[in-house]
Amino acid sequence: MHRRAPARGLSADASRAAQAIGRSRGGLTTKVHLLAEGCGRSLVKRLTAGQAADTKELVALSDAVAVLRPSGVDRHRTRLDHRTADKAYGSKANRRSLRARGLPHTIPQRADVRARSSQATGRSAGSKSFSPCRHRSQ
């Protein structure tokens, strides 16, 4: 009778999750979430599986910010002046979290959210704080 060797390491699913490999329409994919300063220097990076929701990463990225001060002395700066993000990060929970922390942000609303909002109020809806010029410059 042939006995199986004891299982070692992670299962296939756990291994893919640990390596940030996930299934999406195009096959195996990975998403890179990046928080960068205005000049494009990377501050925080996170990898997630391809099927993972983008919106859940914004708060985690914001919490992980640690920018060295120009003098090189003192604690790292953990608060940025302004956040500019893609529509994928524009959930109500993210906006509420950024407002509660007092962090100014520019995130465009998705078309379906704008349409739903305009139907509810009967007037054209646009984000009060959204600035297309500021978003384009980033």
N, C-alpha and C positions, 0 to 999 in steps of 0.2 A: 504494500500500500504506500502511495506517495504522499508525503506530508508537505504541506505548504510552509515556506519560511515565514517567520513572523514579519508583519508589515513594519516598514521603517519609513521615517519621514512623514511628509504630509500627504493627504489624499490629493487626487488630481485637481479637484475644485479648490481646496485650501491652498494648494501650490499656486494656481493661477491667481487667486485673490492676493496672495502674498507678493506676487510679482507684478501686480496691477495689470493682469491680462484678463480681458473679459470678452464676451460675445456681443456682437452688434450685427447690424444688417450685412456689413461687409466681411464678416468673419471675426477673427481674433483681433481685438483692438485695445489700445491704451489711450487715456486722455491725460494731457499735461495741463495742470492748473498752475498759473504763474501770476505772482503779484510783483509788479515792477514799478520803479520810480518813473518820473516824467521823462527822463532821458533814456529810459529803456533798460537800466541796470536791474538785473533780477534780484529781488529781495527774498522771496519765498517760493519754493516749488513743491508741488505734490503730484504724485501719479495716482490715478485711479483706473479701475477697470472700465472698458468702453461702454458698458451698459449703465454705469453709475450716473446718478443725476448730478448735473453741474451745480445746481443751486445749493446743495448741501455743503459745498466746499468754501464758500465765501467767508463765513464766520471763522472757520478753522484757519484759513489763510491769514485773515486779519489778526487773529490771536497769536499767530506764529511770527509776526513781524518783530524784528530786533535790528535796528539800524545803528551802527556805530556813530557816535557823535563826532563832529569835525575835530575836536580837541583830542579825541582818543581816550579821554579820561571820563569818569562818571559812568553811570549806567547807560545801557543801550536805550535808544528812543523807540518806543513801542507804538507811538501814535503818529499816523501820517496826516498830512494836511487835507487831503482830498482823495476819495476813491472814485475811479471811473471803471465801469464794468460793462460787460456784454449783456445782451438781453437774457441770456441763459441764467444769469444770476439775479434777475429782477423779481423774485418772489416777494410776496407780502412779508413773510417772515424775515427775509434778509433786510428789506427796507426798514422794518420795525426795529430789528437788532441794531442796524447802523444808526438810526435816529436815537435810540435809547442810549447809545454810547456817545452821542454827540459828534458823530463823524459825518462831515458833509460828503455827499456822493452824487454821481451822475450815472444813472442807469436807465437806458431807454425802456419803455414799456413794450411788451409784445403786442402785436396787432389784435389778437383775440381779447386781451385784457382791455385795450383801448375801446374796442367795439362793445364789449359787455358794459363798460363804465358809461359809455355814451348812451346806450339803451336805457340804463337805469336812471340817468339824470336828465335825458332828453336834450342834451347839448353836446357839442364836440368835446371829446376828452383828450387832454394832453397832460403829461406829468407837469405839475406846477414847478418842480425843481429841475426838470431836464433842460439842459442847454446843449443844443446840437453843435454849436461852435466848440464848446469845451470837449464834447465827446469826440468830435472829428479830429481835434488837435492831439488827442491821445492815441 
